[in-house]
Amino acid sequence: MALKQLIARVALPDQIYEILRERIFDRLLAPDEKLNIEALSRELQVSATPVREALGRLSAEGLVKIAPYVGAKVAPMPSPDYYRQIYELRLVLEPWAAAEAAKHKDPAALAEMSQALQAMEATELAKRYRRFKTFSDADEAFHRAIFKGACNEPALKTFMDLNTHLHLARLYIDRNHFTEEARQFHISIFDSIQAGQHQLAYRQMHDHLERSKLRLLGESETISPKTLAKKPRRRPV
């Protein structure tokens, strides 16, 4: 599906990057679809250079695959097993990080979490990239701030390198959304970290990720943030 969009002659690669990213998430460019640089250049009325730069950036994120002598194409959707593996790793790292953040109560990290929560209030999850992006970015910022609050640079680098929110967004944007449920989980996690309740922070992050996994992978169960918080979980060391 062609979208006629005239690009202003400033920051061309950034603008083209956002246009192509939106099309990938909205499935206007399907997984495995070939990307013809000349055709994109003609449509967007720019030279091939900024298109190549934008595709290079998308390739670095894992949204586009570029092969020598073959060209570029939209990256295939990860398999369900890949998504399960992401959650298996998150369930190890992020509850620990939440507990550590509660122990440290770093003012700068807490301020970043608070700002991310405020950003979530102004938007909602949706099945369109433009509406989804603001909430998703705030969600990622919240989790990133927790790793900063854990005061462990290798753990923060691991979280950043995984780029989990970007990969999950490709699947999540096509699911039904429960924005208020997501907000309440984040608020509960923030409150426990701010109060220095590291065991509660651990449990709440664990329950948040379990619920997200259920929602994302299509399983069903009636659980709320409050009922999950009451369930006994393995406590952090």
N, C-alpha and C positions, 0 to 999 in steps of 0.2 A: 504494500500500500504506500503510495507516494504522498509525502507531505510537503507542499510547497512552502518553504520558509526562506525568506531573504535574510542573509546574515550580515550584520553590521561589520564594517571593516576594522573592528578592534577585537583583540583577543580571539581571533578566529578559531584556533584549535580548541579553546575552552568551550566556545559556543557549540561547535560541531560535536565535541565530546558529549555535551549535555543532551543534544538532540538525538544522537545515536544511542546513548545510554537509555534515554526515555523510550525509544522505539524497541530496544531489546527487552526492557522490563515489561512493557505493555504488549509484547509479543507481536508488534508490527513487523519486527524482524525476528523470524522464528529461529529456534535452536538449530544449528547446523546450516543455516541459510548463508549462501555465499555473499560476500560484500564486494561489489565492483567499485573500485576507487574512481574510475572515470565516470561511471553513471552517477555516483554520489556527488562528485564535483560538479557535474552539469546541473543536477537537480538543485543543489544548494548554491549554485552560482559562485563557486570559489575555485581556486586552483587545487591541484592534487596534493600539494605539500601540507596544508593544514588538515586535510582529511587523513593523510598518512600519520600525522602527529597524533590526531585524536584516536585513530585505531591502535597506535602504539600504546597509548595510555590505557585504553580499554583492554588491550592484551595483557598489560602488566597487572590489571585487576582480575584477570581470568574470565572476562566477559567475551573476549574475542580470541580466536586462535589464528595465528599467522604462520604459514609454512612456506619455506623457500620454494620458488618455482610453482607454487600452488595458489598462493594468495591468502586472503583473509576470509574468515567465516565466523558467524556467531558461535560461541562456545556451546557445546551440548549441555543439556541439563544434567547436573550430577545425579547419580543413582540414589534410590532410597537408602541403600546401605551407607552411602557416603554421608547423608544427612544424619543417620543414626550414629555414625562414628563421630560426627561433629558434636552431637549432644553427649555422647559418652565422655568426650574430652572436656566439654564445658562443665559437666557435672562433677568432674574432678577439680578443675581449676577455679571455677567461679564461686562456689560456696566457700572454699578456702580463702579466696581473695576478699569476700565480703566479711568473713570472720576477722581477718587480719586488719581490714579497714576499720572495723569496729574497735579493735584494740588500739589502733593508732589515733583515730579521730583527727586526721590531718585537716586543718581548716581550709586549705586551698582545695583539696579533693572534695570536701563536703560542699564547698561553694559551687564547684562544677556540677556536682550531683543535683543541687538545688536548682541551678540554672537549667539543667536538662529537664527536670520535672516541670518547670515553668513552661518550657518550650512544648512539652507534651500536652499541656493544658490548652494550648492555642491551636491544636490540630488533631487529626485522628487518622487511624489506619484506614486504608482504602484500597480499591483494586485498580487504581490509576496511579502511575508513578509520581506525577506532580503532587498529588495529595498525600501519597504514602511517604514520600521522601523526607518531609520535615519531621514527622513522627519517628521514622526509622533512624534518621540522623541523631535525633535527641536520645533515642533508645541506646544507640551505639555510644554516644557521649557519656551517658549515665554509667554504662558498664565499664567504659574505659576509665572513668574517674574512680571507680571502685578499685581497679588495679593500681591506679596511681596512689590511692589511699592505703593500699597494702604495703607500699614502700618497698617494693621488690622489683628492681629494674628488669631482670630476666623474665619474670612473670608478665610484666607489662609488654615487653617486646614480643613474647610468645603470643599474647592476646592480639597485638597489632598485626603480627605476621599471619595469623590464622585468617584474618579478614572474614570472620564468620558471618557478621551481619549482612555483608554484601551477598554472600552465597545463599544465605537463608532467605534474603529478600526476593530472590528470583522465584522461589517456591511460595513464600508467604504472601506475595502480592496477588496470588491467584486463589487464595483461600478466603473463607468467611472470617470476619474480624470481630474481636471483642475488645474494643478500645478501652472502655472503662475498667474492665478486668485487668488489662495490662497496666493501666495507671495505678490501680490499687496495689498490685504486687510491688511496683516500683516504690510507691510511697511507704509501704510496710518495710521494705528492705532499707530504705533511707532512714526511717525513724529508728530502726534497731541499730544501724551503724552509728547514727548521731548520738544515740543513748549509750553507746559502748557495750551493747549486749551482743557479744560476739557469737554465742551459741545460737541465739535466736536469728541473728543475721545469716548464719550458716544455713539453718533450716529453711528460712524464708527464701533464700536464693535457690536452694535445692528444689523447693516446691515450685517456685516460679519457672525454673527450667523444665521440670517434669511436666508442668501444665502446658508450657509452650510446645514441648515435644508432642504431647497428646494432640494439641490443636493442629500442629503443622503436619504431622504424619497421618492424620485422618482418623485417629482413634477417638473414642468417646467415653466420657466419664463426667459425672456431675461433681465438680469440686469448686470451691471458692477459696480465695486467698486466706480467709479466716479459718476455714475448716482445715486447710492444708497446714497452717501454722501450728495447729493443735496436735497434729499427728506426730508420734515419736519418730525421730530420725537418728541415724548414727551421729554422735556429736563429734565436733572437730577436736583434735588433740591439742 
